[in-house]
Amino acid sequence: MSRTFNRCSVWMVDHPLLVTLFILLLSGIAMLGYTMPEQVRDWFKPAPPQQVQQGPAAPPKKQERPPDVDPISLTDADTILVIDSNQFFTTDGVKALRAIVEEIEALDYVKSVFWLDDIPNLNIFGLREPLVPNERASQKRLDAAREKTINHPLVGGQLLSVDGKTLLLMIKFDWLYVLDDEACTTGLKEVAKKVTAEYPDVKFSFMTTGRVPIYLTAVRTHNANKVKYQVIGYGMILLMAIILFRGISAVIIVALAPMFGVFLTMGIIQFFDFQDNPFNDVVLPVLLSLVGLTDGVHLMVQIRKHRASGLSGRDAARRGIQEVGLACFLTSVTTAIGFGSLSLAHHDTVREFGYSCVIGVLLTFIAVVTVIPLACRTWLGRSIHKGYGKGIIDRHLGRISVIIDLVLKKTKLISSLGISLTAVLILISLTLRPDERRANMLPEGSEAASALNHMDQAMGGLEHSRVRVYWNDQIASDSPEVLIAISEVDDLLNQESLIGHPISIRNILAALPGDGPPEERMSMMDLLPPPLKRAFYTPEYRQAEVSFHVQDLGIAKYGPTFTRIEEGLNAIAAQHPQFRFELTGSAVWRWRNLYQIVVDLAASLGSAAIIILIVLAIAFRSLRLGLISIIPNMFPLAVTGAFLVFTGQALEIVSVCAFTVCLGIAVDDTIHFLTRFREEQLLVDSDEEAIRRAFTGVGTALIMTTVILVAGFSTVVFSDMRDQRIFAIMSGLTIASALFGDLVFLPALLAQYAKRSQVPAMEESEAAIDQPAEETLVRD
């Protein structure tokens, strides 16, 4: 494998014209992805099957049509205008509210506004009796209206908080007339503030929430961070590279490769329609830049060393790529395996991110092994050796060589410490529990995040879930047993403190005058306005529902609550065998699939670790080396997992991505160390000497890449998006601890457990294939 790779790499260095044409070909393909991806995708779409003309189709079966009634919905809104005040039921407050609603409804892009005045009457005579009196009402009447409104089943805890200080306007848009995003959020608030200014004694405060503001906030912040942190990250990487290399031409050449890799990747993934993935927009370019920079630094360190020794640009490039090219190839393969394991996840975003990472890593490797040797043969490569040996790491590497001396003196102690410490940290990491919050996708301190928190406090949560009640045809839809079953579900939900304001047809019937057993109350169903009755009760489908609020406390906190509810529903179903009860809703779905995060992480890490172990065992022709590599690769992941436990974090989708990505990056340093160790074993008789020379040979590049990677990820730590911060912190911590594992634990493990293989005598090492005779004199 090494001999074949060396010959291919030397061929690329010796044929710059063909390599240039190959680079131009890849660039052209990427440009197609940027400019016309849809046309290229159409080439690979199968032709639609031809319809075979058959005999006349049977007429469709006539089905019972439900009444043409638009039921009331307390959740169907594009944007919710949240108004806070204690003056809703004052003369000026009523005037201001109605004026705000009137002005918002007058906007051409607003389809409807649903609020207190739209609540149907709840009296048996159907008389018009608005909840909010007109502005001429006395304060005494307004105070009475306040109490009545709060106690109304469709209002209290639904459109008005139980303390009467938070009121909701449910706004729907006519999307044909929406011209910009701001109109759906700040535009509404500006209209409301302008109207309120006409009533100086009224103090209203406004926020917007709902699906549209939450989505717009996430997208807006995502797009801003995409540019901001890429610029900052790349700038930090460039600065650190200049400081460490002490030569601008070397930095330019090293930077060209990952830049070209990112350019190719972001163009080609558009053929697969992956470009709108949030991880691909922000994380993928920085990630590929760091991965490409890692391999580029290793390659450039070797090329600079040989240029400083007097070799030409061509010969230095040949020698450098022979020495580290195979290691770079193995790191790219193992990194791609780590990223590719994300394809086993059940979340579409995670799977697409995994596919994109695999494509990007392979393209970035191609960019590294083509662009850097080619550039070293141009005028840029004439001065890459300037500053060699004068960098901070080069000048002080001798001081840290004391580490390897200490490690080799205490191999048994340090190797045992590495194994036991890794095992303990893994056990701690296993205590991580999955969780998910909607606010995590929003920047902290944003209005959307604040509104979510406010809705939790004032209304029992923004998100709704429900219990659906079904009955078979043996039960008449107007049977009292229907109301009995619904009432038992309602009582069950009211027992749970985290369940906010359950509402059903039972609550609406209870608001009608009088009381009595279900037989009598059920007969009053026909007295309800059809839009109100059908909001929670659809007799033609033999279905009813009980809706309730869910707070954004972390869906794991609702686990015991939902479990008790399901157990209670099973008990109710046992008492009513003709009924079926289903707990459903987005929050319930997320709770049911929460454990899938753990399954995805185990599948991703497990499959990646096994495949990487096999690849390393085959590449180094030693199962023992493959097993030894487990500790330095698992140690950084265990450190990061324990950090999450100690800081009270949960296991989330972003954690699954970060853990798998970190495994792919962490294994890179191990491969470079093991590759150099195997090469040195061919030249020296002592394993300890081979370990020492491997340490000094790759130490500079390992430390340099770690500093650059950590500096790159550290810029994202200041992001206002929590998911991006978590990803950056996990990545930086993993990479830093991977360096410790590879420079401390790995040498001790090699000295303690790696047995010298029987290396066949060779006239020259594999690294010297097709080299000029004078090059063999240059060796550490």
C-alpha positions in Angstrom: 0.0 0.0 0.0 2.8 2.4 0.9 4.8 1.6 -2.2 1.8 2.1 -4.5 0.8 5.4 -2.8 4.4 6.7 -3.0 4.5 5.9 -6.7 1.2 7.7 -7.4 2.2 10.7 -5.3 5.6 11.0 -7.0 3.8 10.8 -10.4 1.6 13.7 -9.4 4.6 15.8 -8.5 6.4 15.0 -11.7 3.5 15.9 -13.9 2.4 19.4 -12.9 0.6 20.1 -16.2 -1.8 17.1 -15.8 -2.4 18.0 -12.2 -3.3 21.5 -13.3 -5.7 20.2 -15.8 -7.3 17.9 -13.2 -7.7 20.9 -10.8 -9.3 22.9 -13.5 -11.7 20.0 -14.3 -12.8 19.8 -10.6 -13.2 23.5 -10.5 -15.5 23.4 -13.5 -17.7 20.7 -11.9 -17.9 22.8 -8.8 -18.9 25.9 -10.8 -21.7 23.9 -12.3 -22.9 23.2 -8.8 -22.9 26.9 -7.9 -24.6 28.1 -11.1 -26.9 25.3 -12.5 -27.3 22.4 -10.0 -30.9 21.8 -10.9 -30.1 21.1 -14.6 -27.4 18.6 -13.6 -29.7 16.9 -11.1 -32.3 16.5 -13.9 -29.8 14.4 -15.9 -29.9 11.7 -13.3 -33.6 11.7 -12.5 -35.4 8.7 -13.9 -38.0 9.4 -16.6 -41.6 9.3 -15.3 -43.3 6.0 -16.0 -45.7 6.1 -18.9 -49.3 5.8 -17.9 -51.0 2.7 -19.5 -54.5 3.5 -20.6 -56.9 1.1 -19.1 -60.7 0.8 -19.1 -63.0 3.3 -17.5 -62.3 3.9 -13.9 -64.9 3.1 -11.4 -66.7 6.1 -10.0 -65.3 7.2 -6.6 -67.1 6.0 -3.6 -69.2 8.7 -2.2 -68.1 9.6 1.3 -69.9 11.5 4.0 -68.9 15.1 3.9 -68.4 17.0 7.1 -70.4 20.2 7.6 -68.9 23.3 5.9 -67.7 24.9 9.2 -64.4 26.5 9.9 -63.7 25.4 13.5 -62.1 27.8 16.0 -58.4 27.2 16.5 -56.4 28.4 19.4 -53.1 27.4 17.9 -53.4 28.2 14.2 -51.4 31.4 13.8 -48.4 32.5 11.8 -47.3 35.2 14.3 -48.6 35.7 17.8 -48.4 39.3 19.1 -47.9 39.1 22.8 -49.1 42.2 24.7 -48.2 42.8 28.4 -50.1 45.3 30.5 -52.4 45.5 33.6 -54.6 48.0 31.8 -56.5 45.8 29.3 -59.8 46.3 31.1 -59.8 50.1 31.4 -61.5 52.5 29.2 -58.4 53.6 27.3 -57.0 50.1 27.3 -60.1 48.7 25.6 -59.9 51.6 23.0 -56.2 50.9 22.4 -56.7 47.2 22.0 -59.5 47.5 19.4 -57.6 50.2 17.6 -54.5 47.9 17.4 -56.6 45.1 16.0 -58.3 47.3 13.5 -54.9 48.7 12.3 -53.3 45.3 12.0 -56.3 43.9 10.1 -56.1 46.8 7.7 -52.6 45.7 6.6 -52.8 44.2 3.2 -50.7 41.2 4.1 -52.7 40.3 7.2 -55.4 37.7 6.6 -57.0 37.6 10.0 -56.6 38.5 13.7 -58.1 36.2 16.2 -58.6 37.6 19.7 -61.0 38.1 22.6 -63.8 39.7 20.5 -63.8 36.7 18.2 -64.7 34.2 20.9 -68.3 32.8 20.2 -71.1 33.4 22.7 -71.6 30.8 25.4 -75.3 31.2 26.2 -78.2 29.0 25.3 -80.1 31.8 23.5 -77.3 32.7 21.2 -77.5 36.4 22.1 -74.5 38.6 21.2 -72.6 39.2 24.4 -69.1 40.3 23.8 -66.4 39.4 26.4 -64.9 42.9 26.2 -67.4 45.7 26.7 -67.2 48.9 24.6 -65.3 51.9 25.8 -68.4 53.5 27.2 -68.7 50.8 29.9 -68.1 51.8 33.5 -65.0 50.6 35.3 -67.2 48.3 37.5 -68.5 46.6 34.4 -65.0 46.4 33.0 -63.7 44.7 36.2 -66.6 42.2 36.1 -65.8 41.6 32.4 -62.2 40.9 33.4 -63.2 38.2 35.8 -65.6 36.7 33.4 -63.1 36.7 30.6 -60.4 35.0 32.7 -62.8 32.3 33.7 -64.0 31.7 30.1 -62.7 28.2 29.0 -61.5 29.5 25.6 -59.7 32.5 27.1 -58.2 31.9 30.5 -54.8 30.4 29.9 -55.4 30.4 26.2 -55.7 34.0 24.9 -55.3 35.7 28.2 -53.1 34.8 31.2 -54.8 33.8 34.4 -53.5 37.0 36.0 -55.0 39.1 33.3 -51.6 40.7 32.4 -50.7 38.9 29.1 -53.0 39.0 26.0 -52.4 37.3 22.7 -53.4 38.3 19.2 -53.3 35.3 16.8 -52.3 36.7 13.4 -52.5 34.9 10.1 -50.9 36.2 6.8 -51.9 36.4 3.2 -48.5 35.3 1.9 -49.1 36.7 -1.6 -48.7 40.2 -0.1 -45.8 39.6 2.3 -43.0 41.6 0.8 -40.3 41.2 3.5 -39.6 39.2 6.6 -39.6 42.2 8.9 -43.2 42.9 8.2 -44.1 39.6 10.0 -42.4 40.7 13.2 -41.2 44.2 13.8 -43.7 45.6 11.3 -46.6 44.4 13.5 -45.0 45.8 16.6 -44.4 49.1 15.0 -48.1 49.4 14.0 -49.1 48.4 17.6 -46.7 50.9 19.1 -47.9 53.7 16.8 -51.5 53.1 17.8 -50.6 52.9 21.5 -48.8 56.2 21.4 -52.2 57.8 20.8 -53.2 56.8 24.3 -50.6 58.3 26.6 -52.1 56.8 29.7 -51.9 53.2 28.4 -48.7 51.3 28.9 -48.5 48.3 26.6 -45.3 46.3 25.8 -45.1 44.0 22.7 -43.3 40.9 21.7 -43.8 38.5 18.7 -43.5 34.8 18.8 -45.0 31.8 17.0 -43.7 29.7 14.1 -42.8 32.6 11.8 -40.8 34.8 14.2 -39.0 31.7 15.6 -38.1 30.5 12.1 -37.0 34.0 11.0 -34.9 34.6 14.1 -33.1 31.3 13.6 -32.5 31.9 9.9 -31.4 35.5 10.4 -28.9 34.6 13.1 -27.7 31.6 11.2 -27.0 33.7 8.1 -25.2 36.4 10.1 -23.1 33.9 12.0 -22.3 32.1 8.8 -20.4 35.1 7.5 -19.2 36.5 10.8 -17.6 33.4 12.3 -16.2 32.1 9.1 -14.4 35.4 8.6 -13.2 35.5 12.2 -12.3 31.8 12.2 -10.3 32.1 9.0 -8.6 35.2 10.2 -7.6 33.6 13.4 -6.3 30.5 11.5 -4.3 32.7 9.2 -2.9 34.7 12.1 -1.9 31.6 14.0 -0.3 30.1 10.9 1.8 33.1 10.2 3.0 33.2 13.8 3.8 29.5 13.8 5.3 29.2 10.4 7.2 32.5 10.5 6.9 32.7 6.7 4.1 34.2 4.6 4.7 32.1 1.5 4.3 28.8 3.4 1.1 30.1 5.0 -0.3 31.1 1.6 0.4 27.7 0.1 -1.0 25.8 3.1 -4.1 28.0 3.0 -4.7 27.5 -0.7 -5.4 23.8 -0.2 -8.3 23.9 2.3 -9.7 26.9 0.5 -9.9 25.0 -2.7 -11.3 22.0 -0.8 -14.1 24.1 0.6 -14.8 25.7 -2.8 -15.1 22.2 -4.4 -17.3 20.9 -1.6 -19.8 23.7 -1.3 -20.3 23.6 -5.1 -20.6 19.8 -5.4 -23.0 19.2 -2.5 -25.5 21.4 -4.3 -25.9 18.6 -6.8 -27.3 16.6 -3.9 -29.5 19.5 -2.6 -27.7 19.6 0.8 -26.7 23.3 0.7 -29.6 24.4 3.0 -28.6 22.3 5.9 -27.8 24.6 8.9 -24.7 22.6 9.8 -23.4 22.7 6.2 -23.7 26.5 6.0 -21.7 27.3 9.1 -19.9 24.3 10.5 -18.9 22.4 7.3 -16.7 25.1 5.8 -14.8 25.8 9.0 -14.5 22.0 9.7 -13.1 21.2 6.2 -10.7 24.2 6.5 -9.4 22.8 9.7 -9.1 19.2 8.5 -7.4 20.4 5.3 -5.1 22.7 7.3 -4.1 19.8 9.5 -2.9 17.6 6.6 -1.4 20.7 4.9 0.6 21.6 7.9 2.1 18.1 8.2 3.0 18.1 4.6 4.4 21.7 4.6 6.5 21.0 7.7 8.3 18.1 5.8 8.6 20.1 2.6 10.1 23.1 4.4 12.6 20.8 6.2 13.8 19.4 3.0 14.0 22.8 1.2 16.0 24.1 4.1 18.4 21.1 3.7 19.1 22.2 0.1 16.7 20.2 -2.0 14.9 21.8 -4.9 11.2 22.6 -4.8 10.4 19.5 -6.9 12.5 17.1 -4.9 11.4 18.5 -1.6 7.7 18.1 -2.6 8.4 14.5 -3.7 10.1 13.7 -0.5 7.6 15.4 1.7 4.5 13.8 0.1 6.2 10.4 0.4 6.9 10.8 4.1 3.4 12.1 5.1 1.2 11.5 2.1 0.2 8.0 3.2 -0.6 9.3 6.7 -2.7 12.1 5.2 -4.5 9.6 3.1 -5.2 7.4 6.1 -6.4 10.3 8.2 -8.8 11.4 5.4 -10.2 7.8 5.2 -10.7 7.5 8.9 -12.1 11.0 9.2 -14.5 10.3 6.4 -15.5 7.1 8.2 -16.1 9.0 11.4 -18.3 11.6 9.5 -19.9 8.9 7.4 -21.2 7.1 10.5 -23.6 10.1 10.9 -25.5 8.6 8.0 -26.8 6.0 10.4 -28.7 8.7 12.3 -32.5 9.0 12.0 -32.5 12.8 11.8 -32.4 14.1 8.2 -30.2 17.1 9.1 -27.6 14.9 10.8 -27.6 12.4 7.9 -27.1 15.1 5.3 -24.4 16.7 7.3 -22.6 13.3 7.5 -22.9 12.8 3.7 -21.6 16.3 3.1 -18.6 15.8 5.4 -17.6 12.6 3.6 -17.7 14.4 0.3 -15.8 17.3 1.7 -13.1 15.4 3.5 -12.2 13.4 0.3 -12.2 16.5 -1.9 -10.1 18.3 0.7 -7.6 15.5 0.7 -7.4 15.7 -3.1 -6.9 19.5 -2.8 -4.0 19.0 -0.3 -2.1 16.4 -2.3 -2.4 18.3 -5.5 -2.4 22.0 -4.7 0.5 22.1 -2.2 3.1 20.1 -4.2 2.1 22.0 -7.3 2.4 25.4 -5.6 5.8 24.4 -4.1 7.1 24.1 -7.6 6.1 27.6 -8.6 7.6 31.0 -7.6 5.6 30.8 -4.3 7.7 27.8 -3.2 11.0 29.5 -3.7 11.0 31.0 -0.2 8.9 28.6 1.8 11.9 27.5 3.8 12.6 31.0 5.1 11.9 31.1 8.8 12.2 27.3 9.2 13.5 26.4 12.7 12.8 29.9 14.0 9.1 29.4 14.9 7.9 29.3 18.5 7.3 25.6 18.4 10.5 24.7 16.5 12.6 26.7 19.0 11.0 25.2 22.1 10.4 21.7 21.0 13.6 20.6 22.7 12.2 21.8 26.0 9.1 19.6 25.8 11.2 16.6 24.7 11.6 16.0 28.4 8.0 14.7 28.2 9.0 11.7 26.1 12.0 11.0 28.4 9.6 10.9 31.4 7.1 8.8 29.5 9.7 6.2 28.4 10.9 5.9 32.0 7.4 5.3 33.4 5.7 3.4 30.6 3.9 0.9 32.7 2.5 3.6 35.1 1.5 6.0 32.4 0.0 3.4 30.1 -2.0 1.9 33.0 -3.1 5.5 34.0 -4.2 6.1 30.4 -6.3 3.0 30.2 -7.9 3.4 33.6 -8.5 7.1 33.3 -10.1 6.6 29.9 -12.3 3.8 31.3 -13.4 6.0 34.3 -14.2 9.0 32.0 -16.2 6.7 29.7 -18.3 5.5 32.6 -18.9 9.1 33.6 -19.9 10.0 30.1 -22.4 7.1 30.0 -24.5 9.0 32.5 -25.3 11.6 29.9 -29.0 11.8 29.2 -30.7 13.0 26.1 -32.7 16.2 26.0 -33.9 18.9 23.6 -35.3 22.4 23.9 -36.8 24.6 21.2 -35.0 27.7 22.6 -31.6 26.0 21.9 -32.0 26.9 18.2 -32.4 30.6 19.0 -29.8 33.1 20.1 -29.9 33.8 23.8 -31.3 37.2 24.6 -33.3 37.4 21.4 -36.9 38.4 21.4 -38.0 35.0 20.2 -36.2 33.2 23.0 -37.5 35.7 25.6 -41.0 35.3 24.3 -40.8 31.5 24.6 -39.8 31.9 28.2 -42.5 34.5 28.8 -45.1 32.2 27.3 -44.0 29.4 29.7 -44.6 31.7 32.6 -47.8 33.4 31.5 -49.6 30.8 29.5 -48.1 27.5 30.5 -46.1 27.2 27.3 -46.4 28.0 23.6 -46.3 24.5 22.3 -49.6 22.5 22.2 -50.1 18.7 22.4 -53.3 16.7 22.8 -55.0 13.5 23.7 -57.2 12.2 21.0 -60.3 10.2 21.9 -61.8 7.7 19.4 -64.8 5.6 19.8 -66.2 2.8 17.6 -69.6 2.6 15.9 -71.1 0.8 18.8 -71.1 4.1 20.7 -73.4 6.9 19.4 -71.6 10.2 19.0 -74.1 11.9 21.3 -73.8 9.2 24.0 -73.1 10.4 27.5 -70.2 7.9 27.7 -68.3 10.1 25.2 -68.4 13.0 27.7 -67.6 10.7 30.6 -64.5 9.5 28.8 -63.4 13.0 27.8 -63.9 14.2 31.4 -61.7 11.4 32.8 -59.0 12.4 30.4 -59.4 16.0 31.4 -59.1 15.1 35.1 -56.0 13.0 34.4 -54.3 16.0 32.7 -55.2 18.4 35.4 -53.3 16.2 38.0 -50.0 17.0 36.2 -48.3 20.2 37.3 -46.3 20.6 34.0 -49.4 20.3 31.9 -50.8 23.7 31.1 -54.5 24.6 30.9 -56.2 21.5 29.3 -59.3 22.3 27.3 -61.9 20.1 25.7 -65.6 20.0 24.9 -66.1 19.2 28.6 -64.8 22.7 29.6 -67.1 24.4 27.1 -70.2 22.6 28.2 -69.4 23.3 31.8 -69.5 27.0 31.0 -73.1 26.9 29.9 -75.7 27.7 32.5 -76.7 25.0 34.9 -75.2 21.7 35.9 -76.0 18.1 36.0 -74.9 14.6 35.0 -73.3 13.9 31.6 -76.6 12.6 30.2 -78.0 16.1 30.6 -74.9 18.1 29.6 -74.3 16.0 26.5 -77.8 17.0 25.3 -76.7 20.6 25.3 -74.1 20.0 22.6 -76.5 21.2 19.9 -76.8 24.5 21.6 -73.1 25.3 20.9 -72.1 27.4 17.9 -70.8 25.0 15.2 -67.3 26.6 15.0 -66.9 26.2 18.7 -68.3 22.7 19.0 -66.1 21.3 16.1 -62.9 22.8 17.6 -62.6 19.8 19.9 -65.4 17.4 18.8 -66.0 15.9 15.3 -68.8 13.4 15.6 -68.7 12.2 11.9 -65.2 11.0 12.5 -66.1 9.7 16.0 -63.3 11.7 17.4 -62.7 14.3 20.1 -59.6 15.8 21.6 -58.3 17.4 24.8 -55.6 20.0 24.1 -53.0 21.3 26.6 -49.9 23.5 26.7 -46.3 22.3 27.1 -43.5 24.5 28.4 -40.1 24.6 26.8 -38.3 23.2 29.9 -36.4 20.5 28.0 -38.5 17.6 26.7 -36.7 15.1 29.0 -38.3 16.8 32.0 -41.7 15.7 30.5 -40.7 12.1 30.3 -42.2 11.1 33.7 -45.3 13.2 33.1 -46.0 11.7 29.7 -45.4 8.2 31.0 -47.9 8.7 33.8 -50.4 10.1 31.3 -50.1 7.1 29.1 -50.5 4.8 32.0 -53.6 6.7 33.0 -55.0 6.6 29.5 -54.5 2.8 29.5 -56.5 2.6 32.7 -59.3 4.7 31.3 -59.3 2.5 28.1 -59.7 -0.6 30.3 -62.9 1.0 31.8 -64.2 2.0 28.3 -63.3 -0.8 25.9 -65.1 0.9 23.0 -62.8 3.8 23.2 -59.2 4.4 22.2 -56.9 7.1 23.5 -53.8 8.5 21.8 -51.3 11.0 23.3 -49.9 13.0 20.4 -48.4 16.3 19.4 -45.0 17.6 18.5 -43.8 17.6 22.1 -44.9 14.0 22.5 -43.2 13.0 19.3 -40.0 14.5 20.4 -40.2 12.7 23.7 -40.8 9.4 22.0 -37.8 9.9 19.7 -35.6 11.4 22.4 -33.9 8.1 23.1 -33.1 7.8 19.4 -30.4 10.5 20.0 -28.5 8.0 22.3 -29.1 5.2 19.7 -27.7 7.4 16.9 -24.7 8.3 19.0 -23.9 4.7 19.9 -24.4 3.6 16.3 -22.3 6.4 14.9 -19.4 6.1 17.4 -19.5 2.3 17.6 -19.5 1.7 13.8 -16.9 4.5 13.2 -14.6 3.1 16.0 -14.8 -0.5 14.7 -14.2 0.5 11.0 -11.3 2.8 12.0 -9.7 0.0 14.0 -9.9 -2.3 11.1 -8.5 0.3 8.7 -5.6 1.0 11.0 -4.9 -2.7 11.6 -4.8 -3.3 7.8 -2.8 -0.2 7.1 -0.1 -0.9 9.7 -0.4 -4.7 9.2 -0.8 -5.0 13.0 -3.9 -5.7 15.0 -1.9 -4.8 18.1 -1.3 -1.3 16.8 -5.0 -1.0 15.9 -5.9 -2.0 19.5 -3.4 0.4 21.0 -4.8 3.3 19.0 -8.2 2.9 20.8 -7.0 4.5 24.0 -5.6 7.8 22.5 -8.7 8.0 20.3 -11.3 7.3 23.0 -9.6 9.4 25.7 -10.4 12.8 24.1 -14.0 11.8 23.6 -14.3 10.5 27.2 -12.8 13.9 28.4 -15.4 15.8 26.4 -18.3 13.5 27.6 -17.2 13.9 31.2 -17.0 17.7 30.7 -20.7 17.7 29.5 -21.7 15.7 32.6 -19.8 17.9 35.1 -21.2 21.1 33.5 -24.8 19.8 33.6 -25.2 19.6 29.8 -27.5 17.0 28.1 -27.0 14.8 25.1 -28.5 16.6 22.1 -28.4 16.3 18.3 -25.5 18.8 18.2 -23.6 16.6 20.7 -24.1 13.5 18.4 -22.6 15.5 15.5 -19.8 16.9 17.6 -18.8 13.5 19.1 -18.6 11.8 15.7 -16.7 14.7 14.1 -14.3 14.9 17.0 -13.5 11.2 16.6 -12.7 11.7 13.0 -10.4 14.6 13.8 -8.8 13.1 16.9 -7.6 10.0 15.1 -5.6 12.2 12.7 -2.8 12.8 15.2 -2.7 9.2 16.2 -2.2 8.1 12.6 0.6 10.6 12.0 2.4 9.4 15.1 2.0 5.7 14.3 3.0 6.2 10.7 6.2 7.9 11.7 6.8 5.3 14.4 6.6 2.5 11.8 9.0 4.3 9.5 11.5 4.8 12.3 11.3 1.1 13.2 12.8 0.3 9.8 15.8 2.5 10.6 16.6 1.8 14.2 16.9 -1.3 16.3 15.4 0.1 19.5 11.6 0.6 19.8 12.2 3.3 22.4 14.5 5.1 20.0 11.8 4.8 17.3 9.2 6.3 19.6 11.6 9.1 20.6 12.3 9.9 16.9 8.6 9.8 16.1 7.9 12.2 18.9 10.4 14.7 17.7 9.6 14.1 14.1 5.9 14.8 14.2 5.7 16.8 17.5 6.1 20.2 15.8 3.3 19.5 13.3 1.0 18.0 16.0 1.3 20.9 18.3 1.1 23.4 15.5 -2.1 21.9 14.1 -3.6 21.6 17.5 -3.0 25.3 18.3 -4.5 26.3 14.9 -7.5 24.0 15.3 -8.3 25.1 18.8 -7.8 28.8 17.8 -10.2 28.3 14.8 -12.9 26.6 16.9 -12.5 29.1 19.8 -13.9 31.9 17.7 -17.3 30.2 17.6 -17.4 29.9 21.4 -18.5 33.6 21.4 -21.5 32.8 19.1 -24.9 33.8 20.5 -26.3 30.4 19.2 -26.0 27.8 21.9 -25.7 24.9 19.5 -22.7 26.5 17.8 -21.1 27.2 21.1 -21.5 23.7 22.3 -20.1 22.3 19.1 -17.1 24.6 19.3 -16.4 23.9 22.9 -16.6 20.1 22.4 -14.4 20.3 19.3 -11.7 22.4 21.0 -11.6 20.3 24.1 -11.4 17.1 22.2 -8.6 18.3 19.9 -6.6 19.6 22.9 -7.0 16.4 24.9 -6.2 14.4 21.7 -2.8 16.0 21.6 -2.2 15.0 25.2 -3.2 11.5 24.5 -1.0 11.2 21.5 2.1 12.7 23.1 1.8 11.1 26.5 -0.4 8.0 26.5 0.3 6.7 23.0 4.2 6.6 23.4 3.7 4.8 26.7 1.3 2.2 25.2 3.7 1.6 22.3 6.7 1.1 24.6 4.7 -1.2 26.8 2.6 -3.3 24.4 3.9 -2.9 20.8 6.1 -5.7 19.8 8.7 -5.2 17.1 7.5 -6.8 13.9 9.8 -8.9 11.8 10.7 -6.4 9.2 12.1 -8.0 6.0 15.5 -6.7 4.9 15.2 -4.2 2.1 17.8 -2.4 0.0 16.0 0.9 0.8 13.0 1.9 2.7 9.7 2.3 1.1 10.0 6.0 1.6 12.9 6.2 -0.7 11.2 4.9 -3.9 12.3 6.6 -7.0 14.2 9.3 -5.1 17.5 10.9 -6.3 20.5 9.4 -4.7 21.4 12.6 -2.9 18.0 12.6 -1.1 18.9 9.5 0.9 21.4 11.6 2.8 18.7 13.8 4.2 17.1 12.0 7.1 16.4 12.8 10.8 
